[in-house]
Amino acid sequence: MIICEVIGHVWATKKEETLNGMKLMVVRQMETGQKQPPVFVAADVVGAGIGERVLVVSGSTARRAFGKDDVAVDCAIVGIIDSLEVDREKLQKGL
């Protein structure tokens, strides 16, 4: 799982049929140490909103979040983070 922040919505009137009815959100990975953290689109399973920190899964796990293997989804928001506690010292050392 990846910790991300929701930074926007995606509207697409024409899309692959298996994406119909899905809420698509723009998310940015948090705490990467990069100047430009990765930004990508994730299908929302839990009803997240802009500004919320979320848990994102990718690959076959993202498709499983929808209970299907034939969905055109590579990333899915599967949780909204209420609180997060991190030992910054250990994080900086890579532990």
PyMOL commands that set and color helices and strands:
alter all, ss='L'
color gray80, all
select helices_A, chain A and resi 17-19+60-65+88-93
alter helices_A, ss='H'
color red, helices_A
select strands_A, chain A and resi 2-10+23-29+39-44+53-58+75-80
alter strands_A, ss='S'
color yellow, strands_A
deselect
rebuild
show_as cartoon
